[in-house]
Structures are given as C-alpha cells and as structure tokens.
Amino acid sequence: MSLGIVLILVSVFAGAYGTIIGAGGGFIFVPFLLILFGMDPKIAAGSGLVIVMVNSIIGTWGYSKKKRISFNKGLILGISAIPGTFIGTWLLQNFYSDLFYIVFALMLTLLGIFLLVKNLPFLNKKETKIIKVSESVNKSFGYWFIPLGFFTGILSNYLGIGGGWLLVPILIYFFKMSAKDASSTSIFSLCIYTTVGAITQISIGNINWLIVIIGSIGISIGAKIGLKIAEFIPEKLIMQLLSIVLIVMGMRMFFI
C-alpha cells in the first residue's frame, strides 16, 4: 500500500474522529506526518493546521444545521485565540527543540488517562449531578473563556493540531457543558482561529501542499462521516474515544 493511500485513509479517519470529539483531527494527522513521513515538525505543524481548518469548517457547517453550537461561547474562544496563534507560530519558528516531542507526548498521555478514568462505566451516576449545576458554574467561570482561548491559540499553532483535544475536556469538566455541545462548540471556535493560524503558516511557507491537498480530500470525507455518526453516539463514548486516541498517540510519540 502506497503512502498516498495510507495518507487518504488516515485523513478520513482523522476527519471522522476529529469531528465527533470536536478536536479537528490534527492530533491524529500531525503525529502521523512526524512518524511515518519523518517530516520537519514545522512543516508538519503548518500542514496539519490547514487540514484542521478544513475539518473545522465542514464540522461547523454540519453542527450549525443541527443547532448544537453555543455560538456566543465559541465566538469568544475563537477570537481570543487569534493573538495566541501568532505567538504559537513565533515560538515554532524560533524555539523548537526535541522538547517538542516530549511535551506533546506528555500532554496527550496525561489528558487521555484523565479522560479515560473520568468516563469509566461505573461513574455514570455522577454525570447527572454535573449536568444539573451547569448553568451556575458557567456563570461563575465565564471570564476564563478569554485566557482559555488565548492559550488554546498558542498551542494550536505551535503543535499544529488545533486545540479541541484540550478545549473539549475543559468545556465539559470546568464549564459543565454536555460532551456533544462541547465538541460542536469547539469545532466552531477552531474554525475561527485555525483559519487565521493557517494563513499565518502559509505566509511563512510552513506548508507541504501535496500533503495538504490529499489530506483535505480525505478529511472532508471523514468530517461528513463523523457528522452522521455523532447523531447516534452516546456522550460518554465520545470522551472514551478521545481518551483512547490521546493515550495511544501520546505513548507512541515518546518512542520517536
């Protein structure tokens, strides 16, 4: 099987998975470019961010028709992330080192373990209590959306994987949104700041256009598949899917 076919298959999978969990698919796509293609991390991050942008645009369109997006929250997060995208790009250009892999792997693994433990089947009873206090908690912590968006923007451009893999768990466990609302709102915010980030990456030449074109085709197909699957999937399974992928990719990155 040629690498081109593998790239298409991975893109479809990343698009479907990323749309379901609100992470844009970059956390699958970028490690794939680093591991199998041995690509320069700057090019992998830049190309991956363009792919995430395509995924988020399609996801936003689909979720908006289903009326699952909290536009006010997503807009604040997306706009707040824009300044962070410029900082992330600058850091990637000037401060890359082998710590890139270590930090990336550690964040993915720890977050994955946390989500897996929080969503074990015997914790189902706690879910109802979380949902009941959602409105009051959202009012108390609303002012954190701006720094959260800013930090997400930095990570998005530095790692090239969007920020949904971090944003979705925070929206659920700190702002008490349901998993489906959090994933769709995350996709909308991704659509805003990854567009700015992708334009920045293109302007400085951190793009492999062949990868982007092939990846965009695959991830577009995957995003549409993900939108269909998301209609029927249980919310706890969304988080379990996110946790498993984060752990697997994080552990794999330790051995690059």
SULFENJO-V542311 format. One line per field, one symbol per residue. phi: phi as a letter, one per 30 degrees, with the letter a starting at -180 (. if undefined). A space follows every 50 residues. Layout:
BEGIN
phi = ???
END
This chain:
BEGIN
phi = .dddddddddddddddddddciciiddcddedddddchdeeddddddddd ddeeedddddedddddhccddddddddddddeeddddddddddcbdadde dddedddddddddeddddcdedceddddddddcedddeddcedddddddd dddddeddcibibddcddddddccchdddddddddddddeeddddddddd dddcidbcdddddddddddddddddddddddcdddddedddddddddddd ddddcd
END
